Amino acid sequence: MPLPPHVLELDLRIENAGYRVHLSGSQADLLASFSSLRSLWHFGRLFWPLRYHKPQGTKLHIAWRGFRLS
């Protein structure tokens, strides 16, 4: 039986300790939008050690207000 194609569609909101991040995107481009600078700092500390565990070829863009990093 053939496997379905590997397609990633993501629309996820994560809340932890009063901080929020919204992850969205498809395929190899994902966007993490933070509700506040404190949320960016909170989740950055949690996920920084996991930065090399993302799927090969995936780009993560980080956004806070009008500021965006790739």
Secondary structure, 3 states (H helix, E strand, C coil): CCCCCCCCEEEEEEEECCEEEEEEEECCEEEEEECCHHHHHHHHHHHHHHHHHCCCCCEEEEEECCEEEC
